[in-house]
């Protein structure tokens, strides 16, 4: 099986942001994606489907950028689309928010989107897929050749806990505090082709792996391999998928800048003849669990000898190391917004604080998430 790869000559950027439609009166999710997307299509025209799309449930709309050169361009692109969707939702008494999970709503109450692809997935995966009332942010960064994709995926896997800790925003599930910073990551990785990537040797082994899955009927297309970080051949990118849903545009920009800078730095190292390190899978798995459990308070493993360090310190050091790359990519402001997240806390921390202030009333958490989406910054 040969999988064509569309190379990206620069470290171009694309972002996918999954947004929740929330009834402002009940604070529960309410399905209205089809009618809103139909109105959006009528308003925008033929390119509407490239900017706003269905997801698994009718209470979710995915907003997508075009191919962007800078993080600032991507944020501006998202702002336009979100603003239009927000207006269409408001006319129906709905607000927009984003979080790894909705604090209150049960997946059992939600209507499935009409897309036949999603119905096929539900038929094959049943309860495992029916629970997927979860929200994420995906960041694509261009790589110049298919032979680069697998080494970059492997090296980027070591940073999965860093991104998960920064984005953790799903402490609540079905109205209860799970004790985790990211319950979404545990729900999503239950899919048979989701979770940590296999650390493959090269593109040929990736093609062999995909051929086995497709010929055996495990997946219908490559789109159904939902690794935390994966190559995207059609776009010519490496796609980071580990992040929980981010409530604010500031946080989306910060995560995008960190991703773009890391991938660009890795591409530069390969240009210079260096070999990128491939982490031990069990170390990544342990660190992912620690980030899912403790968020920014996690102590992560640095090596196979068991040396640990706080993920906050690791992230702060990484930002400092990547500043020269950020200057070249014109995203210094967005990269340093990562430090702002470390200062004010992740969405998980902010959600728990809101619940505590409201004596455990999770409707107050929804209200904070709605306000944060509107303001574009953590409150």
FENWOFEN-V43009 format. One record per run of one state. SS is the DSSP state (2 for helix, 1 for strand, 0 for the rest). FROM is the first residue (numbers start at 1). TO is the last residue. Records with the same first field share a line. If there is no record, write none. Layout:
# FENWOFEN-V43009
SS=FROM-TO + FROM-TO
This chain:
# FENWOFEN-V43009
0=1-12 + 24-28 + 30-32 + 45-47 + 51-51 + 55-56 + 58-59 + 65-67 + 69-70 + 91-93 + 98-100 + 102-106 + 110-111 + 113-115 + 126-126 + 131-133 + 135-135 + 143-145 + 158-159 + 168-169 + 171-171 + 174-175 + 178-181 + 189-193 + 196-202 + 216-221 + 225-225 + 228-228 + 233-236 + 241-243 + 245-248 + 272-280 + 298-298 + 302-307 + 330-331 + 345-346 + 358-361 + 376-379
1=13-23 + 29-29 + 52-54 + 57-57 + 60-64 + 68-68 + 94-97 + 101-101 + 112-112 + 134-134 + 136-142 + 170-170 + 172-173 + 176-177 + 182-182 + 194-195 + 226-227 + 229-232 + 237-240 + 244-244 + 299-301 + 308-310
2=33-44 + 48-50 + 71-90 + 107-109 + 116-125 + 127-130 + 146-157 + 160-167 + 183-188 + 203-215 + 222-224 + 249-271 + 281-297 + 311-329 + 332-344 + 347-357 + 362-375
